[in-house]
C-alpha cells in the first residue's frame, strides 16, 4: 500500500488529510469535465466553431457524403441538434449540402475547401478530448467505467435520459 493510500480506501493528497473515495471520484470527474471544457473553449477561440461542430467536420473529412442521420449516430446526439449544428457550418461555408441524384429526399454532406482548410489548422483532437480519450481505453476498462457510471446514474432520483443525446453545454 502506498503512503498516499489508507486502509479505508481513501487516499491522501501530499501533506493533506485522506480524501474519502466518493470525493476522490468527484475530484476526478471535475478534472475530466474541466479538461474537456478547456479544450472546447480553445477550439472555439482558435477556429470560431464549437467543439461539436469541429467533431462533425472531422467525421465529414473521414467519410464524405454522410447523411444527417449518419452524423447523428456518429456523435450520439439528437437529430435536431445535429441539424442545428450543421446549419451553422453551412452558413459559414464549411459544409456543403447536396441532393442525391438518385433520390432527391436524401441530403449528403461534405466539407467545402474552406472547411477542409480550417479543419487542417484546427486544434487536435478534432473529435474532442472525451471522445478521443474514451476511444483509447481498453474494452475491459471501458465496460467497468460504463457499469460504474450506470450505478451512479441509478442513484440519481430525478434524471432525464434525454441528456445523453445532448452535447455537453460547453461544446456548443
N, C-alpha and C positions, 0 to 999 in steps of 0.2 A: 504494500500500500504506500503510495507516495505521501510526502509530507503535507501535500495540499488536500488529501482525502481523509475523511474521518470515518469512524465505524458506522455512523448512521447514514452514510451515503452522501453527506454534504461535503462540499469542497470549500476550501478557504482561499480567498484571494491572498496574494503575497502580503503578509503582515496584517491581515484582517481577520475578522471572525468568520466562522464557516457560513456558507450560504446554503439554505435549505434547497433540496433538489427541485422543488417546484419553482422556486425563484431563480435558480440557475437556468432552468429551461426557459423561463420568461426572459431572462437576460439574453440568451442565445436567440430567441425569436426576435427580440428587439434589434440585435446586431444584424440578423438576416434581413429584416424589413428595412432597416435604415440603410444598409448597403445597397439594396435594390432601389430604394428611393433616391439615394445619391447618384447612382448610375443613371437612373431615368432623368434626373434633373440635368446631369451632364450631357446626355443625349440631346435634350431639348435645347440647351444652350449652344451646343456645337452645330446642330443641323436644323433646328426650327421645327422639327416634328416630334411628337411624343414617342415614348418607348413602344407602345402597342403599334403605332404606325410604322416605326422602323422595323419591327418584327414582321409585319405584313410585307414590307418591301423586301426583306430577306427571303421570305417564302416565295415571293414572285420572282426573285433573282434565281433561286434554286430550281423553281418549276414554273416557267412562263405559261400563260394561258389557263391559270386556275380559274375556277368559278368561285363566286362569293361563298357558296356553301362549303367548298373545299378549304378556303381560307378560314372560315369559321371553325371548321373541325380542327385545323392545324393549331389554332390559337386557343381552342376550347373555350370560346366565348359565345354570346348570343348573336344570332344573325343580324339583328337590328343594330347592335353595337358595331359589328364588322362593317355594315353598310355605312354607318356614320363615319367611322374611321377612314374608310375608302373614299368617301366624298371629299374629305379634306385633302387627301392625297391627289385626287383627280383635279380639284380646284387649283392646287399648287403646280400641277403639270408633271407630277412624279409618276402617276399611274394612268394608263390608257385603258379605257373600256372599249371592247369591240363585240359586235354581234357575231355569233357563229353563223357562217353562210348556209349551213345545212339545217339549222334550227334557230330562227330569229329570237326565240324566247330565251336562249342561252347567252349570257354575257360572259365574256372571257376577259381576264385581267392580265396586264403586262406592265413592266416598268418602262417608262419613257427613257430617252437618252439622258435627260437631266436627272431622272430618278436613279438611274444606274450610277451616274457620276456622284450624286450625293451619297448614295449608299457606300460607294467605294471609299469615300473620305470620312464616313461616319464612325463614331466610337464603336468599339467591339466589346463584348459580343452584341451583335445587332438584334438577336432574339431576346436579349435582356439577361440580366445577371442570374435570376432564379431559374428560368427555363434551361439555360446552358448548364448551370451547376447541377440541377436535377438530372439532366441527361448524362452527366458524368458519374453519377452514383451507381454502384453495382446493384444488381437486381434484388439481392437479399436485403441490403440496407434500405433500398427504396421501399420494399414491401414492409419492413419494420417501421420505417418512418410513416408510411401510409396508415398502417394499423394504429400507431401512436396518435397520429392526427385525428383519425376516426374516433378514437377513445376520447380525445379532447373535445371534439365536436359533440359527441354523445353526452358530455357532461354540461353542455350549454343548454339552458332551458328554452330560450326563445332564439330560434335560429332560422334564417331564411336561406334555404338551399340554393335559391337563385343567385346568391352572392358568388357562387362558384363559376358562374357564367359571365362575370364582370371582371374586366381587367382591374388591377389594383388602382386606386384613385390617383396615385402619383404617376402612373404610366399613361394617363390620358390627358 
